[in-house]
Amino acid sequence: MIPMPTYSAYGLTLELPFPCPVLPLALENTTPHVVVVDGTVPCQLAAPVVEDKMWQAEPGRFLWRGGPRSGRFLIEDGRRITLERNPAAEEELLASHFLDAVLAAVLRQRGMLVLHANAAVTPTGAVVVSGESGAGKSTTLAALMSRGCVMLADDITALRVGSDGRVQVLPGVPQLYLTEDAANGLGRDIAGLPLYRWQRMKAAVPAQANMATQPAHLRAIYLLRSHPCADVRVCELTGVEKFAAVQECVYGPLLPEEHPGQFPFFVAVTDQVAMYRIERPAGHWTVNDIVERILWTG
């Protein structure tokens, strides 16, 4: 039997039955934390607690239905994933779905706090930038990297509490997605890189050379959104605002059964981490101003 390739992301070793060249290879003879195997996957779960068009979730199980050019993934207990490929499945799309919703479910099931956010290491610690799709998270991350910061994650950010009790951000996938306009504004050449329809026509920009290899302590979370005014506004959050802000950032479903286990995690984040809401003008380029605020607040 030909051994399956093993990769590394978020501190985990992943054994996959399809290529995923964006991920670094794991060290040889490393026992995988997560194994993906080909097999039979049901079309729906027996007793889903929450569901959407493309997924269902119940305690310890998450079903992702990827469509005709992908397949169905069943994630169980954050350790085993069964993949049933559709006849027209494309390995590139399988890998994309794995790196998105599937891997996020693995991280949640393994007890991490997963945020819809980007993250970088600045000279004063790790920062997380969250916000709705289109808010400018990836553009801000790329701008931070152009200022000498190191990437931790794009789109899916995983937090854990380290042995010292401090909240850490884990290094994720060494790739960021940029629109052509954002790349041009930052002076990045993305000519020749394919644009992905399932990533809102963004180009996948390799970031191995500017990727962190170790977890970093989290200094601050920034919630980015646009507004109709002419200037960039920054507001520090306090008290219950911080708790609500963390909930606003959570990626994917947080089941009622998972709330008790996650509550101490929420408390640690709100106690240790500064949080700010950044409002940017919707009509013109302000990313440099946003980066200045991120680097000099906190």
KOLMAR-551381 format. One record per residue (C-alpha): residue in one letter; residue number from 0; z, y, x. Coordinates in nm, 3 decimals, padded with zeros to 5 digits. Each point is the difference from the previous one (the first is absolute). Example, Ala and Ser with C-alpha at 12.3 -4.5 7.8 and 13.67 -1.06 7.14 Angstrom:
! residues 2
resn->a resi->0 zz->00.780 yy->-00.450 xx->01.230
resn->s resi->1 zz->-00.066 yy->00.344 xx->00.137
***
This chain:
! residues 298
resn->m resi->0 zz->00.000 yy->00.000 xx->00.000
resn->i resi->1 zz->-00.097 yy->00.343 xx->00.131
resn->p resi->2 zz->00.311 yy->00.221 xx->00.020
resn->m resi->3 zz->-00.003 yy->00.306 xx->-00.221
resn->p resi->4 zz->00.015 yy->00.338 xx->00.175
resn->t resi->5 zz->00.337 yy->00.174 xx->-00.003
resn->y resi->6 zz->00.045 yy->00.376 xx->-00.011
resn->s resi->7 zz->00.286 yy->00.252 xx->00.015
resn->a resi->8 zz->00.097 yy->00.281 xx->-00.240
resn->y resi->9 zz->00.329 yy->00.149 xx->-00.124
resn->g resi->10 zz->00.196 yy->-00.219 xx->00.242
resn->l resi->11 zz->-00.145 yy->-00.318 xx->-00.154
resn->t resi->12 zz->-00.230 yy->-00.269 xx->00.133
resn->l resi->13 zz->-00.271 yy->-00.084 xx->-00.254
resn->e resi->14 zz->-00.216 yy->-00.314 xx->-00.007
resn->l resi->15 zz->-00.323 yy->00.066 xx->-00.190
resn->p resi->16 zz->-00.301 yy->-00.218 xx->-00.100
resn->f resi->17 zz->-00.239 yy->00.297 xx->00.032
resn->p resi->18 zz->-00.063 yy->00.246 xx->00.283
resn->c resi->19 zz->00.194 yy->00.325 xx->00.006
resn->p resi->20 zz->-00.118 yy->00.171 xx->00.320
resn->v resi->21 zz->00.180 yy->00.329 xx->-00.070
resn->l resi->22 zz->00.335 yy->-00.173 xx->00.064
resn->p resi->23 zz->00.121 yy->-00.080 xx->00.353
resn->l resi->24 zz->00.020 yy->-00.367 xx->00.084
resn->a resi->25 zz->00.349 yy->-00.151 xx->00.011
resn->l resi->26 zz->00.142 yy->-00.151 xx->00.315
resn->e resi->27 zz->-00.100 yy->-00.361 xx->00.060
resn->n resi->28 zz->00.231 yy->-00.273 xx->-00.131
resn->t resi->29 zz->00.176 yy->00.243 xx->-00.233
resn->t resi->30 zz->00.122 yy->-00.159 xx->-00.321
resn->p resi->31 zz->-00.152 yy->00.194 xx->-00.292
resn->h resi->32 zz->00.228 yy->00.175 xx->-00.247
resn->v resi->33 zz->-00.274 yy->00.001 xx->-00.266
resn->v resi->34 zz->-00.268 yy->-00.264 xx->-00.053
resn->v resi->35 zz->-00.310 yy->00.040 xx->-00.218
resn->v resi->36 zz->-00.159 yy->-00.327 xx->-00.114
resn->d resi->37 zz->-00.305 yy->-00.075 xx->-00.214
resn->g resi->38 zz->00.090 yy->-00.169 xx->-00.327
resn->t resi->39 zz->00.013 yy->00.026 xx->-00.377
resn->v resi->40 zz->00.150 yy->00.314 xx->-00.154
resn->p resi->41 zz->00.070 yy->00.048 xx->-00.372
resn->c resi->42 zz->-00.176 yy->00.279 xx->-00.188
resn->q resi->43 zz->00.337 yy->00.130 xx->-00.117
resn->l resi->44 zz->00.370 yy->-00.053 xx->00.063
resn->a resi->45 zz->00.214 yy->-00.194 xx->-00.246
resn->a resi->46 zz->00.248 yy->00.279 xx->-00.073
resn->p resi->47 zz->-00.105 yy->00.333 xx->00.153
resn->v resi->48 zz->00.259 yy->00.277 xx->-00.013
resn->v resi->49 zz->-00.255 yy->00.276 xx->00.063
resn->e resi->50 zz->-00.378 yy->-00.005 xx->00.022
resn->d resi->51 zz->-00.313 yy->00.207 xx->00.033
resn->k resi->52 zz->-00.372 yy->-00.071 xx->-00.016
resn->m resi->53 zz->-00.014 yy->-00.146 xx->00.351
resn->w resi->54 zz->00.351 yy->-00.140 xx->00.051
resn->q resi->55 zz->00.307 yy->-00.164 xx->-00.151
resn->a resi->56 zz->00.352 yy->-00.027 xx->00.140
resn->e resi->57 zz->00.309 yy->-00.207 xx->-00.066
resn->p resi->58 zz->00.305 yy->-00.060 xx->00.224
resn->g resi->59 zz->-00.120 yy->-00.146 xx->00.330
resn->r resi->60 zz->-00.366 yy->-00.022 xx->-00.109
resn->f resi->61 zz->-00.288 yy->00.247 xx->-00.003
resn->l resi->62 zz->-00.353 yy->-00.077 xx->-00.120
resn->w resi->63 zz->-00.288 yy->00.217 xx->00.120
resn->r resi->64 zz->-00.339 yy->-00.039 xx->-00.170
resn->g resi->65 zz->-00.258 yy->00.147 xx->00.234
resn->g resi->66 zz->-00.320 yy->-00.022 xx->-00.202
resn->p resi->67 zz->-00.327 yy->-00.195 xx->00.041
resn->r resi->68 zz->-00.056 yy->00.095 xx->00.367
resn->s resi->69 zz->00.355 yy->-00.087 xx->00.099
resn->g resi->70 zz->00.240 yy->-00.256 xx->-00.149
resn->r resi->71 zz->00.346 yy->-00.060 xx->-00.139
resn->f resi->72 zz->00.306 yy->00.018 xx->00.227
resn->l resi->73 zz->00.336 yy->-00.148 xx->-00.101
resn->i resi->74 zz->00.283 yy->00.136 xx->00.216
resn->e resi->75 zz->00.327 yy->-00.197 xx->-00.013
resn->d resi->76 zz->00.336 yy->00.095 xx->00.154
resn->g resi->77 zz->-00.163 yy->00.218 xx->00.264
resn->r resi->78 zz->-00.099 yy->-00.304 xx->00.204
resn->r resi->79 zz->-00.279 yy->-00.199 xx->-00.158
resn->i resi->80 zz->-00.327 yy->00.130 xx->-00.144
resn->t resi->81 zz->-00.255 yy->-00.217 xx->-00.177
resn->l resi->82 zz->-00.356 yy->00.134 xx->-00.018
resn->e resi->83 zz->-00.263 yy->-00.122 xx->-00.244
resn->r resi->84 zz->-00.332 yy->00.154 xx->00.101
resn->n resi->85 zz->-00.258 yy->00.090 xx->-00.258
resn->p resi->86 zz->-00.353 yy->-00.139 xx->00.057
resn->a resi->87 zz->-00.132 yy->00.341 xx->00.110
resn->a resi->88 zz->00.305 yy->00.086 xx->00.213
resn->e resi->89 zz->-00.061 yy->00.221 xx->00.305
resn->e resi->90 zz->00.234 yy->-00.042 xx->00.295
resn->e resi->91 zz->00.007 yy->00.375 xx->00.065
resn->l resi->92 zz->00.123 yy->00.069 xx->-00.353
resn->l resi->93 zz->00.251 yy->-00.288 xx->00.019
resn->a resi->94 zz->00.142 yy->00.159 xx->00.313
resn->s resi->95 zz->00.011 yy->00.344 xx->-00.167
resn->h resi->96 zz->00.191 yy->-00.135 xx->-00.301
resn->f resi->97 zz->00.237 yy->-00.188 xx->00.228
resn->l resi->98 zz->00.080 yy->00.313 xx->00.200
resn->d resi->99 zz->00.062 yy->00.198 xx->-00.318
resn->a resi->100 zz->00.166 yy->-00.143 xx->-00.312
resn->v resi->101 zz->00.061 yy->-00.351 xx->00.138
resn->l resi->102 zz->00.181 yy->00.103 xx->00.318
resn->a resi->103 zz->00.199 yy->00.262 xx->-00.192
resn->a resi->104 zz->00.124 yy->-00.278 xx->-00.232
resn->v resi->105 zz->00.099 yy->-00.209 xx->00.304
resn->l resi->106 zz->00.203 yy->00.290 xx->00.139
resn->r resi->107 zz->00.174 yy->00.061 xx->-00.334
resn->q resi->108 zz->00.087 yy->-00.367 xx->-00.038
resn->r resi->109 zz->00.148 yy->00.000 xx->00.350
resn->g resi->110 zz->00.242 yy->00.276 xx->-00.101
resn->m resi->111 zz->-00.167 yy->00.302 xx->00.155
resn->l resi->112 zz->-00.039 yy->00.333 xx->-00.179
resn->v resi->113 zz->-00.375 yy->00.056 xx->-00.029
resn->l resi->114 zz->-00.130 yy->00.352 xx->-00.052
resn->h resi->115 zz->-00.344 yy->00.133 xx->-00.093
resn->a resi->116 zz->-00.002 yy->00.222 xx->00.306
resn->n resi->117 zz->-00.118 yy->00.057 xx->00.353
resn->a resi->118 zz->00.227 yy->00.019 xx->00.303
resn->a resi->119 zz->-00.002 yy->00.128 xx->00.357
resn->v resi->120 zz->00.239 yy->00.036 xx->00.292
resn->t resi->121 zz->00.059 yy->00.364 xx->00.093
resn->p resi->122 zz->00.201 yy->00.129 xx->00.300
resn->t resi->123 zz->00.308 yy->00.019 xx->-00.227
resn->g resi->124 zz->-00.038 yy->-00.335 xx->-00.179
resn->a resi->125 zz->-00.213 yy->-00.172 xx->-00.261
resn->v resi->126 zz->-00.129 yy->00.188 xx->-00.302
resn->v resi->127 zz->-00.144 yy->-00.138 xx->-00.324
resn->v resi->128 zz->-00.261 yy->00.191 xx->-00.202
resn->s resi->129 zz->-00.036 yy->-00.109 xx->-00.363
resn->g resi->130 zz->-00.184 yy->00.130 xx->-00.303
resn->e resi->131 zz->-00.258 yy->-00.094 xx->-00.259
resn->s resi->132 zz->-00.342 yy->-00.133 xx->00.102
resn->g resi->133 zz->-00.207 yy->00.293 xx->00.118
resn->a resi->134 zz->00.301 yy->00.212 xx->00.096
resn->g resi->135 zz->-00.100 yy->-00.002 xx->00.368
resn->k resi->136 zz->00.230 yy->-00.265 xx->00.147
resn->s resi->137 zz->-00.256 yy->-00.154 xx->00.236
resn->t resi->138 zz->-00.136 yy->00.341 xx->00.103
resn->t resi->139 zz->00.353 yy->00.112 xx->00.085
resn->l resi->140 zz->00.063 yy->-00.320 xx->00.197
resn->a resi->141 zz->-00.321 yy->00.048 xx->00.199
resn->a resi->142 zz->00.094 yy->00.362 xx->00.070
resn->l resi->143 zz->00.345 yy->-00.107 xx->00.123
resn->m resi->144 zz->-00.168 yy->-00.251 xx->00.232
resn->s resi->145 zz->-00.227 yy->00.274 xx->00.135
resn->r resi->146 zz->00.320 yy->00.187 xx->00.094
resn->g resi->147 zz->00.127 yy->-00.292 xx->00.208
resn->c resi->148 zz->00.194 yy->-00.194 xx->-00.264
resn->v resi->149 zz->-00.035 yy->-00.378 xx->-00.022
resn->m resi->150 zz->-00.104 yy->-00.182 xx->-00.314
resn->l resi->151 zz->00.232 yy->-00.243 xx->-00.179
resn->a resi->152 zz->-00.181 yy->-00.069 xx->-00.329
resn->d resi->153 zz->-00.272 yy->00.120 xx->-00.234
resn->d resi->154 zz->00.043 yy->-00.035 xx->-00.378
resn->i resi->155 zz->00.263 yy->-00.278 xx->00.013
resn->t resi->156 zz->00.323 yy->00.085 xx->00.180
resn->a resi->157 zz->00.281 yy->-00.255 xx->00.031
resn->l resi->158 zz->00.363 yy->00.095 xx->00.060
resn->r resi->159 zz->00.294 yy->-00.215 xx->00.104
resn->v resi->160 zz->00.359 yy->00.062 xx->00.104
resn->g resi->161 zz->00.049 yy->-00.087 xx->00.365
resn->s resi->162 zz->00.296 yy->-00.172 xx->00.160
resn->d resi->163 zz->00.148 yy->00.344 xx->00.072
resn->g resi->164 zz->-00.006 yy->00.085 xx->-00.372
resn->r resi->165 zz->-00.275 yy->00.259 xx->00.041
resn->v resi->166 zz->-00.321 yy->00.000 xx->-00.202
resn->q resi->167 zz->-00.307 yy->-00.104 xx->00.199
resn->v resi->168 zz->-00.374 yy->00.024 xx->-00.060
resn->l resi->169 zz->-00.198 yy->-00.308 xx->00.104
resn->p resi->170 zz->-00.339 yy->00.017 xx->00.177
resn->g resi->171 zz->-00.268 yy->-00.106 xx->-00.249
resn->v resi->172 zz->-00.378 yy->-00.035 xx->00.015
resn->p resi->173 zz->-00.167 yy->00.194 xx->00.286
resn->q resi->174 zz->-00.266 yy->00.162 xx->-00.216
resn->l resi->175 zz->-00.022 yy->00.315 xx->-00.209
resn->y resi->176 zz->-00.248 yy->00.095 xx->-00.271
resn->l resi->177 zz->-00.161 yy->00.344 xx->00.005
resn->t resi->178 zz->-00.254 yy->00.169 xx->-00.224
resn->e resi->179 zz->-00.301 yy->00.152 xx->00.172
resn->d resi->180 zz->00.118 yy->00.353 xx->-00.086
resn->a resi->181 zz->00.347 yy->-00.066 xx->00.144
resn->a resi->182 zz->-00.145 yy->-00.151 xx->00.319
resn->n resi->183 zz->-00.231 yy->00.299 xx->00.046
resn->g resi->184 zz->00.289 yy->00.242 xx->-00.055
resn->l resi->185 zz->00.200 yy->-00.176 xx->00.271
resn->g resi->186 zz->-00.293 yy->-00.020 xx->00.241
resn->r resi->187 zz->-00.011 yy->-00.381 xx->-00.016
resn->d resi->188 zz->-00.333 yy->-00.177 xx->00.037
resn->i resi->189 zz->-00.027 yy->-00.283 xx->-00.255
resn->a resi->190 zz->-00.377 yy->-00.042 xx->00.034
resn->g resi->191 zz->-00.086 yy->-00.369 xx->-00.016
resn->l resi->192 zz->00.323 yy->-00.102 xx->-00.172
resn->p resi->193 zz->-00.061 yy->-00.159 xx->-00.341
resn->l resi->194 zz->00.125 yy->00.176 xx->-00.312
resn->y resi->195 zz->00.199 yy->-00.229 xx->-00.232
resn->r resi->196 zz->-00.049 yy->00.034 xx->-00.374
resn->w resi->197 zz->00.336 yy->-00.166 xx->-00.068
resn->q resi->198 zz->00.165 yy->00.267 xx->00.219
resn->r resi->199 zz->-00.152 yy->00.293 xx->-00.192
resn->m resi->200 zz->-00.293 yy->00.018 xx->00.247
resn->k resi->201 zz->00.225 yy->00.050 xx->00.300
resn->a resi->202 zz->-00.084 yy->-00.119 xx->00.350
resn->a resi->203 zz->00.234 yy->-00.244 xx->00.174
resn->v resi->204 zz->00.093 yy->00.162 xx->00.332
resn->p resi->205 zz->00.148 yy->-00.235 xx->00.264
resn->a resi->206 zz->00.334 yy->00.125 xx->00.134
resn->q resi->207 zz->00.112 yy->-00.268 xx->00.247
resn->a resi->208 zz->00.011 yy->00.251 xx->00.285
resn->n resi->209 zz->00.241 yy->00.229 xx->-00.190
resn->m resi->210 zz->00.214 yy->-00.260 xx->-00.175
resn->a resi->211 zz->00.372 yy->-00.051 xx->00.039
resn->t resi->212 zz->00.109 yy->-00.348 xx->00.104
resn->q resi->213 zz->00.370 yy->00.026 xx->-00.086
resn->p resi->214 zz->00.194 yy->00.114 xx->-00.310
resn->a resi->215 zz->00.116 yy->00.361 xx->-00.001
resn->h resi->216 zz->00.300 yy->00.164 xx->-00.167
resn->l resi->217 zz->-00.100 yy->00.200 xx->-00.307
resn->r resi->218 zz->00.071 yy->00.374 xx->00.024
resn->a resi->219 zz->-00.162 yy->00.141 xx->-00.314
resn->i resi->220 zz->-00.213 yy->-00.072 xx->-00.307
resn->y resi->221 zz->-00.253 yy->00.258 xx->-00.122
resn->l resi->222 zz->-00.148 yy->-00.010 xx->-00.351
resn->l resi->223 zz->-00.340 yy->00.166 xx->00.010
resn->r resi->224 zz->-00.179 yy->00.141 xx->-00.303
resn->s resi->225 zz->-00.253 yy->00.273 xx->-00.079
resn->h resi->226 zz->00.064 yy->00.313 xx->-00.206
resn->p resi->227 zz->-00.212 yy->00.298 xx->-00.110
resn->c resi->228 zz->00.167 yy->00.265 xx->00.216
resn->a resi->229 zz->-00.127 yy->00.140 xx->00.331
resn->d resi->230 zz->00.272 yy->-00.105 xx->00.245
resn->v resi->231 zz->00.180 yy->-00.312 xx->00.121
resn->r resi->232 zz->00.345 yy->-00.039 xx->-00.150
resn->v resi->233 zz->00.282 yy->-00.219 xx->00.133
resn->c resi->234 zz->00.311 yy->-00.085 xx->-00.200
resn->e resi->235 zz->00.285 yy->-00.216 xx->00.131
resn->l resi->236 zz->00.131 yy->-00.255 xx->-00.251
resn->t resi->237 zz->00.368 yy->-00.071 xx->-00.050
resn->g resi->238 zz->00.230 yy->-00.226 xx->-00.201
resn->v resi->239 zz->-00.159 yy->-00.197 xx->-00.282
resn->e resi->240 zz->-00.337 yy->00.162 xx->00.082
resn->k resi->241 zz->-00.013 yy->-00.218 xx->00.311
resn->f resi->242 zz->00.070 yy->-00.319 xx->-00.193
resn->a resi->243 zz->-00.276 yy->00.086 xx->-00.247
resn->a resi->244 zz->-00.236 yy->00.083 xx->00.287
resn->v resi->245 zz->00.043 yy->-00.344 xx->00.157
resn->q resi->246 zz->-00.074 yy->-00.164 xx->-00.334
resn->e resi->247 zz->-00.310 yy->00.218 xx->-00.028
resn->c resi->248 zz->-00.127 yy->-00.138 xx->00.333
resn->v resi->249 zz->00.052 yy->-00.372 xx->-00.070
resn->y resi->250 zz->-00.317 yy->-00.208 xx->00.036
resn->g resi->251 zz->-00.059 yy->-00.257 xx->-00.273
resn->p resi->252 zz->00.242 yy->-00.143 xx->-00.255
resn->l resi->253 zz->00.374 yy->-00.008 xx->00.061
resn->l resi->254 zz->00.128 yy->-00.267 xx->-00.236
resn->p resi->255 zz->00.330 yy->00.043 xx->-00.187
resn->e resi->256 zz->00.129 yy->-00.312 xx->00.177
resn->e resi->257 zz->-00.064 yy->00.171 xx->00.334
resn->h resi->258 zz->00.183 yy->00.325 xx->-00.080
resn->p resi->259 zz->00.352 yy->-00.114 xx->00.106
resn->g resi->260 zz->-00.126 yy->-00.112 xx->00.341
resn->q resi->261 zz->-00.200 yy->00.317 xx->00.054
resn->f resi->262 zz->00.272 yy->00.244 xx->-00.109
resn->p resi->263 zz->00.188 yy->00.001 xx->00.337
resn->f resi->264 zz->-00.337 yy->00.059 xx->00.166
resn->f resi->265 zz->-00.064 yy->00.304 xx->-00.220
resn->v resi->266 zz->00.347 yy->00.130 xx->00.083
resn->a resi->267 zz->-00.058 yy->-00.041 xx->00.375
resn->v resi->268 zz->-00.330 yy->00.189 xx->-00.020
resn->t resi->269 zz->00.141 yy->00.286 xx->-00.207
resn->d resi->270 zz->00.311 yy->00.027 xx->00.220
resn->q resi->271 zz->-00.177 yy->-00.003 xx->00.336
resn->v resi->272 zz->-00.344 yy->00.150 xx->-00.056
resn->a resi->273 zz->-00.099 yy->00.362 xx->-00.068
resn->m resi->274 zz->-00.253 yy->00.041 xx->-00.281
resn->y resi->275 zz->-00.242 yy->00.282 xx->-00.072
resn->r resi->276 zz->-00.262 yy->00.075 xx->-00.260
resn->i resi->277 zz->-00.308 yy->00.171 xx->00.144
resn->e resi->278 zz->-00.240 yy->00.173 xx->-00.237
resn->r resi->279 zz->-00.339 yy->00.088 xx->00.146
resn->p resi->280 zz->-00.273 yy->00.220 xx->-00.142
resn->a resi->281 zz->-00.265 yy->-00.208 xx->-00.174
resn->g resi->282 zz->-00.290 yy->00.225 xx->00.089
resn->h resi->283 zz->-00.011 yy->00.019 xx->00.381
resn->w resi->284 zz->00.084 yy->-00.178 xx->00.328
resn->t resi->285 zz->00.370 yy->00.029 xx->00.086
resn->v resi->286 zz->00.070 yy->-00.319 xx->00.194
resn->n resi->287 zz->00.089 yy->00.185 xx->00.322
resn->d resi->288 zz->00.263 yy->00.202 xx->-00.184
resn->i resi->289 zz->00.137 yy->-00.318 xx->-00.160
resn->v resi->290 zz->00.028 yy->-00.171 xx->00.339
resn->e resi->291 zz->00.185 yy->00.301 xx->00.143
resn->r resi->292 zz->00.252 yy->-00.021 xx->-00.285
resn->i resi->293 zz->00.050 yy->-00.374 xx->00.056
resn->l resi->294 zz->00.047 yy->00.036 xx->00.376
resn->w resi->295 zz->00.246 yy->00.289 xx->-00.026
resn->t resi->296 zz->00.214 yy->-00.087 xx->-00.303
resn->g resi->297 zz->00.300 yy->-00.229 xx->00.010
***
